[in-house]
Amino acid sequence: MYPQVLLLIIALWRGGRGIAYSILGLSIIGAYIAADHYVLQLTEIFTGVTDGNVPCDASGISCAKMEFFRYGYVTIPMMSLSAFALNIIGSLVMLRWRAA
């Protein structure tokens, strides 16, 4: 995700808009994954129901525990979803600017 922002800035600065299609596709896939993770987290928070699958216990960091939860909805997946949304908007702006 992070290199996409840098690539968009460089492409916008240099006037190259060919990368916008790649960034758009990658961002849509990333946004879907982030949204799915966010919905899973919210379901667990508000219902208290867990399916018992905790894939990252081996590293010592539990995925069941939320390290960051602010304002009742902002979690790390929500932040990444916001970044992907900004990349999607940036790509669409670049593609629209090219068409004009």
Protein Blocks (a to p, Z undefined) as FASTA:
>chain_A
ZZmmmmmmmmmmnopaklmmmmmmmmmmmmmmmmmmmmmmmmmmmnopaehiafklmnop
afkbcfbdgehlacfklmmmmmmmmmmmmmmmmmmmmmZZ
